[in-house]
Structures are given as C-alpha cells and as structure tokens.
C-alpha cells in the first residue's frame, strides 16, 4: 500500500554498489562473466547507476583483480552509468584507457582508517587524490568522492562532525562532483545524520551534491536513510541483496540492501525506476552463486512467497 509522506523527494537515484563494494568483501572470487551477468540483471531491473569494479592493485583486493576483463563486458549497457573506484593515478589511467567516464576516489574522515585502508594520513591521501581528480575532470569524467567513517570509527570512536566536514570540503574544492557519506561501521542514528547534513550545508556543501551510504550493523540504515530524505538528499547507496561490509573494518556488516530500500521508497510513493520483483530475483540468483542466502529481509520475504 502506497502512503506518501509530505516533504520527501519525488524521486531517488539509487547508486547500486553490490557489484563492487558487495563482491569485494566476499571470501570467494566471483568470475568476471558472473559479475557481468549480475550487472546486466541489475540494469534489467531498472537500476541506472551501477558501480562496476575497482582499479585497485590486485594484491589489496584480489576479488576485483579482473577489472580490465570485466569492464569491456558491460560497457555497452544503454542508459546505465558505470562508476569505477580509482585509488590513485595508476588506477585512473587504467580506467580511462577502457573508456570509463565516471570514477570515484575513496577518502577517510579518520586517521586510523586512512592508515588501515590507504596506508597514509588523511592529508597525505587527499594530496594523492588532488591530481587524480584534476586529471579525471580534464578527461571529462564525473568524479565521486567517498568519505568513510563519517559517524564512527572502530579505533577512534565517535567522529567529530567538523573532522568529516573538513574532508568533505577538501574533496569539493579539488573538484569532486558528488560526495558519498559513509557510515562504514553502521553506528549512525537519525539525529546524527541530520546534524552532519546541516553542518555540511553551513560549510557550503549543497544537499544536491550529497549521497548517503549506510551499513545496517545496528539496524539503523533505513531510519538513517529516511532522515536524509527529510533533509532533501536524493542519492542513496545500496547493495543488491545486502552484499558487502568492509575488509578493513571487521565490525562493519552488510550494506543497506537495495530491496529493503526500494520497498520503503515505493511505500512512500517515491519513484526509483526499479522493478522490485526483477531485483529480488537477481539477488536470489547471486546468492545461489555465493552459496548462501541473502541477508535482505525483503529478498527473503518475497522469495518465500514465490515458493
């Protein structure tokens, strides 16, 4: 039953991260052909922004070592944006050589996670990203800036809001078109989300530049998403079937499941362009390849009805 709520966006763009952020945390390596079929099925379900892979060194993320093999298998998808993660200049060069026109860099709001994930300080990592963003923009690419640990850090605890804002404004100033605020270990609550979004607006980071990326460690991902929608955010990251976590923060559990997000949005009368039945079938298909059930409650409920 659709029951719209007042003062919420009419449409939300879902930034699907299952093929990259989801699969990179799997123990087994999924073949490139299966990844390509996964992405094609996600597109067939109506998702128009699907983060495809990462051009990181295979030593660090072996699950995504096939980026050069995968990207040509999906680059012909009509009307689908295929962002890729680029950790440095070499990664960007590899991505651009294959025709990628949407890239993302991955920063941290905390020193501990910057050291664990990037082996650099926060400022050192920003210095590495500046020429990457500049070159990507010169090549005509759209650039997304991920900011991890925006709400809490497993080593440092609660993260001061001004610390997050400093990294966000640095990425804005170097030319990022979009920012994704990551609750990497899933500790955010709605009031915390609203406080950060308000501070970023005060720091001249407009709401239409912001996406949110919530993990469901404490069951707060949908509540936090609703708070962001109330603030005017219209880009939400999610992962088909709830795939993913974070290989560098062991307390992080899965991403917000795309199906759970779509169920809520459609119930609120918010357009997504996504066919929930096809999306659920895709996650059931991928779960079979991974040999384990999907953690998404919506996937479990809808697939149970079909049995």
Secondary structure, 3 states (H helix, E strand, C coil): CCCCCCCCCCECEEEECHHHHHHHHCCCCCCHHHHHHHHHHHHHCCCCEECCEECCCCCCCHHHCCHHHHHHHHCCCCCCECCEECCCHHHHHHHHHCCCCEEEEEEECCHHHHHHHHCCCHHHHHHHHHHHHHHHHHCCCEEEEEEECCCEECCCEECCHHHHHHHHHHHHHHCCCEEEEEECCCCCCHHHHHHHHHHHHHCCCCHHHEEEEEECCCCCHHHHHHHHHHHCCCEEEEEHHHCCCCCCCCCCCCECEHHHHHHHHHHCCCECCCCHHHHHHHHHHHHHHHCCCCCCHHHHHHHHHCC
